Amino acid sequence: MPLYQSDSILLEAHYFGDHAEFMRLPCAQVSVGNGAIVVQGVELRHLQGLRWTPDFLSFDASGNHYRYPVGRPAFIGPDRAQFALL
């Protein structure tokens, strides 16, 4: 599983027309693989308060931009969230 050092993630949800929702959250690192993205160092209370399901998760690391289609997060530790890759 590749491990990326990133200081934040961006969650996006897109609806019909031009309506969209965005939320940027600070984090410590992001790993991608095995059908999921695991975000470490994120405050789960922000994710628990989401009233919408993200369509995409993106982040920047080492000068590159990564964007993945995801589903609703699962909480797998005190500061870890896992998003299924769609």
Number of C-alpha atoms within 10 A of each C-alpha: 11 8 14 16 15 18 16 20 22 16 22 19 16 15 9 6 6 6 8 10 13 13 14 14 15 15 19 16 20 26 17 18 12 9 10 18 22 20 26 21 18 21 15 18 9 11 19 11 8 12 7 13 16 21 18 19 22 16 21 17 15 8 5 7 9 10 13 18 15 23 17 15 21 15 15 13 11 11 15 20 21 21 22 18 18 11
